Amino acid sequence: MSDEKQQMTEQEEQTKYMLDLISEIREVRIDLDQRTDGATTNTPPSADAIQTFKRLLESLQTNWSIWKNYVFIDEITEMYVSQGTIIGSPSPMNNALYALYHLLNAQRRAGGNDLVEALHQTVVYGEKLYPLLTAECIRKRKHKTFKAVHKAVMCNWTQEVAHIYAQVGMRKEAIESVNRFIVDAPYDGDLVLLKCRKMNDDEIWSFLRKIDSRYDISVACIYCGAFQISDAQKHNQCSRCANALYCSKECQKKHWKSHKLQCKKVPPGK
């Protein structure tokens, strides 16, 4: 077999694996939506579902170009549309972002290495997916139901990203995520971040830093992901930007090489 044919065969095998994985995620999604009557943001997926979502993340990291060029394309979406209804979303990229949203939520609640992985991997690939969904929304703008399903998962994703940034003290990124959410929010509902519409940046930051405590989600060290155990043992803030959070001086020193590139640019937190 020639190298070109072998490469094509490997690509076809990878694409088949990816489509099977998307179908598996879609089934998980349908099951979860049916069990919770659509209230997926309040009911976490099973441990098995989270493992499926992790397999997706690993595949995105390893084969992003194949995902983008052979799976996240109109032809595949139309193939799914022809097979059934909009339930569970026919779009592979929509189902992928849905999976990463739930994975991100689970990781930031777990803390530690899971939270660090969320910041450096899950968020990265979710943010790569986001503009692809935005473009698909534009192409499918006449299909109101399709667009609404996209907007809903995009808003859920953006909310979760804002929360994890606030959780570790990334002020600039958190506020940018909230502002993007406000622009993309598809409807006036009880989505918590809609309250930020009339707030300035300082008010948004203060709001974000308070909100997770209502759901028993602690702030965390930006370097190692360790949770703040109690108010008596609060994490340290970076003394220069008063935002980035650290559980120890050791973590702060280790993270300085990365943090110093942004530290001066971040205005003081309120």
C-alpha positions, 0 to 999 in steps of 0.5 A: 500500500502506498504512503498516500493510500495508507494516510487516507485509510488512517484518516478515514478510520479517525473520521469514523471514530470521531463520528461514532464519538459524536453519536455517543455524545448525542445519545448521552445528551438526549438521555440527560435532556429527557431525564431532566426535562431540559434542565441540564445545567442543574443535573451533572452527567454520569461518571461514564458520560464524563469519561466520554467527554474526556475522550472527546477532549483527547481526540480534539487535542490529538487530531484537531485538523481532522476534526475541523476539516472532515467532521465540523463541516456542513456536509456532516451536519446535513447528513445528521439533519437528514437522519432525524429531528433537531433533538440532541442537535444534528451539528457535530460541533454543537455536540462537541461544545456541549460535551466540553461545557459539561466537562469544564463544569465537572473539572472546575468543581473537582479542583486540583489537576482537573481544574488546571486541565480545564484551564489549559486544555478544555477551555482552549478547545472550547474556544476553538469551537466557539467561532465555528459555531458562530459561523454555522449560526450565520449560515443557518440563520433562517433555521430558527430552531437550529440557531436557538440550539446553537445559541443555547449551548454557546451561552452555557459554554461562555457562562462556564468559562467566565466562572472558571476565570473568576474562580482563579482570579483571571479578571480580564478574561472573565469580564470579556467572557461575560460581555460576550455572553451578554451579546450572544444571549438568545433570550431574556430568561433566568440566566444568572449572568444576564444580571450583568447587562447594566453593570460596569467592569468593576461591578461584573468582577465583584458579582462573579467573585461572589456568585460561585460561593452561593453554589458551594464552589470555592475559589482556587489556586491558578497554578495548582487548582487547590481550593480555598478551604476556609475564610480563615485560610484565604488564598493570596492575591497577586500583590500587583494586580490584586486578582490572580489567586494562589494557595502558597508562595511556592505556587505564586513563584512557579506561576510568575513566569506566565503571569508576569506577561499579563500582570501589569495589564490587569486593572486592580480588582475591586 
